[in-house]
């Protein structure tokens, strides 16, 4: 499970630019206006061999009301503190301290998490000391000069941040190896996750033990069903209301991320009364990116009274689930208990597919078949040739293809190969990974 680092601060101080710099990406929106980043963004990052999740808490903005800053800033800063190993508090060195900065600082002083006060936009190292002194008055530690735009100061910062992470062995060994299948119930707030959890571990189940999870104050519940152990991995709102802020979208997403990292199978709960939304799609994609098996549960199906309503929901799933047409979809009602018992078998099936190992001979028979009867990619005089394939990992199944030109492998050709592999070997309920490596061809004339 990856440590979480949260980036907080008022709008337009350079949070997204800093995120792009640390994550070495450009997918965080950067614009010179307030409040551009309205959705929380989650990025995989790495420094000195340590991987972590970087969370941009964009959207901390003031509202023109008498209660100027309190609600949005308090909620975001406290939610960030709940899950982070470290908090990067970003301020603007060119404008000085604002009332919004002071509000965030007051909140962060009450949380027991390491806070790094980053004075951003100090692009001239020779004059940075002139702008640092006033930020000591925020009372959250020594201000550190950085330039997210040019990268100045970020390396030293990351050295200190990574040093705070738990040992990797400690993270790996946090979940007991008792043979239980880890299941995370994920989804948007109010989709029915708590009701489903309670129904699945109801009085007809044998609760074996409560095991402390990696998330502070989170509890994983181990239950027995049909003679098999399952660890229900804690996600937002399932176990207890640890804070009054737990139902806000940011907190749910971070808790969901951490649960997915510890789970074998993710149960994505969707509110059938609204259909599959863009936010549901984002949560599904997070599970897929992290290699988690996936089962889609259409909860509150009993509330749909017409064929038109039911068709609308199924159409929304087909439209939003283009990255995972392989996921099983089950119509349930956590309230009435409809189809709840079927979930266990689907979770087992998805987990088995995620652990599938295919022999090298079977893979290369399929490869021979694709070479003879399938299409390939041609670019001028260059033709893509796939020489060999082998499985290089499980959970999820990962396959490495040795080809002559890796740059000829287009997204559409990747989809074609994945579809052929799923036709041949199944993989129902799990993502698979396809890697392509260049196979060097020996030339008798030029190779010595």
C-alpha positions, 0 to 999 in steps of 0.5 A, spaced: 500 500 500 502 506 498 503 512 502 499 518 501 502 525 500 496 531 500 497 538 497 493 543 500 492 551 500 488 556 497 487 557 489 492 559 485 498 558 489 501 553 484 499 546 487 497 543 480 504 546 478 507 542 484 503 536 483 505 536 475 513 537 477 513 531 483 509 526 479 513 528 472 506 529 469 502 534 466 495 532 467 493 536 473 490 542 470 494 549 471 491 556 469 492 563 472 485 563 475 482 561 482 479 555 483 480 551 476 482 545 480 475 543 482 475 535 482 480 532 487 486 529 483 490 523 484 497 521 481 502 516 482 509 519 484 516 516 486 522 518 489 529 515 490 525 508 489 519 509 494 512 510 490 507 514 493 500 517 492 500 524 491 493 528 492 491 535 489 486 538 494 484 543 488 478 547 490 479 550 496 476 556 494 473 562 498 465 563 497 463 571 497 459 570 504 459 572 511 462 565 513 468 567 508 472 561 508 471 556 514 467 550 510 470 549 504 477 550 507 476 546 513 473 540 510 479 540 505 484 541 510 482 536 515 480 531 510 487 531 507 490 530 514 486 524 515 489 519 511 496 523 509 503 521 511 505 528 510 502 534 508 505 540 503 502 546 505 503 551 499 503 559 499 504 564 494 511 567 496 510 573 491 503 575 494 505 574 502 500 571 507 492 572 506 487 571 510 485 564 507 493 562 508 492 563 516 485 559 516 489 553 513 494 554 518 490 554 524 487 548 522 493 544 520 496 546 527 491 542 530 492 536 526 498 531 528 501 530 521 508 532 519 506 539 515 511 542 510 510 549 509 512 551 502 513 558 499 512 557 492 514 562 486 520 564 489 524 563 482 530 567 484 534 563 489 538 569 491 533 573 493 528 568 497 530 570 504 527 576 503 520 573 502 521 568 507 521 571 514 513 573 514 511 566 513 514 564 520 508 568 523 503 562 520 506 558 526 506 551 522 514 550 522 520 553 518 518 556 511 521 552 505 523 556 498 521 552 492 519 554 485 514 549 482 515 552 475 523 551 475 523 545 480 528 549 485 527 546 492 523 540 490 529 535 490 531 536 498 523 537 499 522 530 497 528 527 500 525 529 507 518 527 505 520 520 503 524 519 509 517 520 513 514 514 510 514 507 514 518 502 512 516 498 505 517 491 509 512 494 514 507 496 509 507 489 506 506 485 512 501 490 515 495 485 512 496 478 516 497 472 511 491 468 513 489 466 506 483 470 506 480 474 500 481 481 501 474 485 498 473 492 498 467 496 497 468 502 494 463 507 490 460 514 491 457 517 498 450 514 499 450 509 494 449 504 499 456 501 501 454 501 509 448 497 508 451 492 503 457 491 508 452 490 514 448 485 510 454 481 507 457 480 515 450 480 517 447 475 523 448 469 518 455 470 518 460 468 522 465 474 524 472 471 525 476 477 528 477 484 527 484 486 524 487 493 525 488 495 518 493 500 515 489 506 515 489 509 522 482 507 526 480 503 520 478 496 521 478 490 517 473 485 518 474 478 517 468 473 516 467 466 514 462 464 508 461 457 506 467 455 509 472 460 506 475 467 509 474 474 507 477 480 509 472 486 508 477 492 507 475 498 510 473 504 506 469 511 507 463 510 512 463 503 512 465 502 519 464 508 523 463 515 523 470 517 525 469 525 523 464 529 521 467 530 515 467 523 512 462 523 507 465 529 503 467 526 496 475 527 497 475 523 504 471 518 500 476 517 494 482 517 499 479 512 503 477 508 497 484 509 494 487 506 500 482 500 500 483 498 493 491 498 494 490 493 499 484 489 496 484 483 491 477 484 489 473 491 489 466 491 489 463 498 486 457 500 488 452 504 484 446 507 486 441 505 480 436 511 482 441 515 478 445 510 474 453 510 473 456 517 473 462 520 471 465 519 478 463 512 478 467 511 472 473 515 475 473 510 481 472 504 477 478 506 473 482 507 479 481 500 481 483 498 474 489 502 474 491 499 481 490 492 478 484 490 482 479 485 480 472 488 479 465 487 480 459 492 479 453 492 483 447 496 481 444 497 488 437 500 489 435 496 483 428 495 487 427 502 486 426 502 479 419 501 477 419 501 469 423 498 463 425 505 461 428 506 468 432 499 468 434 500 460 437 507 462 441 504 468 444 499 463 445 504 458 449 508 463 453 502 465 455 500 458 457 507 456 461 509 462 464 502 463 468 502 456 475 500 460 472 494 463 467 490 459 470 484 462 467 486 469 461 482 471 455 486 473 450 484 478 443 487 480 442 488 487 438 491 493 442 491 500 435 493 503 431 487 501 437 482 500 436 481 493 442 477 490 447 479 496 449 471 496 451 471 489 456 477 490 461 472 494 461 467 488 462 473 483 468 475 488 471 468 488 471 468 480 474 475 479 479 473 484 481 466 481 481 470 474 486 475 477 491 469 479 490 466 473 497 463 470 497 461 462 503 456 460 508 459 455 506 454 450 499 456 450 500 463 449 505 462 443 500 458 440 495 463 440 501 468 438 502 463 432 494 463 430 494 471 430 500 471 426 497 467 421 490 469 421 490 476 425 491 483 422 498 487 424 500 494 423 504 497 418 508 503 417 511 504 410 516 499 409 516 497 417 511 491 419 510 489 426 512 482 428 511 479 434 516 474 436 514 471 442 510 472 449 510 469 456 507 471 462 511 475 467 506 476 473 499 475 476 494 479 480 493 482 475 495 477 469 501 480 466 504 478 459 510 481 455 511 481 448 517 481 444 516 485 438 521 488 433 518 495 433 515 497 440 512 504 437 508 500 432 504 498 437 498 502 437 492 503 442 487 499 437 492 494 436 493 493 444 485 492 444 485 487 439 490 483 442 487 483 449 480 481 446 483 475 443 487 473 449 480 474 453 477 470 448 482 464 449 483 464 456 477 468 459 480 473 465 473 475 466 472 480 472 480 482 472 484 487 468 490 484 464 497 488 463 500 487 456 508 489 456 511 490 449 519 489 449 524 490 443 527 484 441 533 485 437 535 482 431 542 479 429 545 481 423 550 477 420 554 482 417 553 488 422 553 484 428 560 482 431 
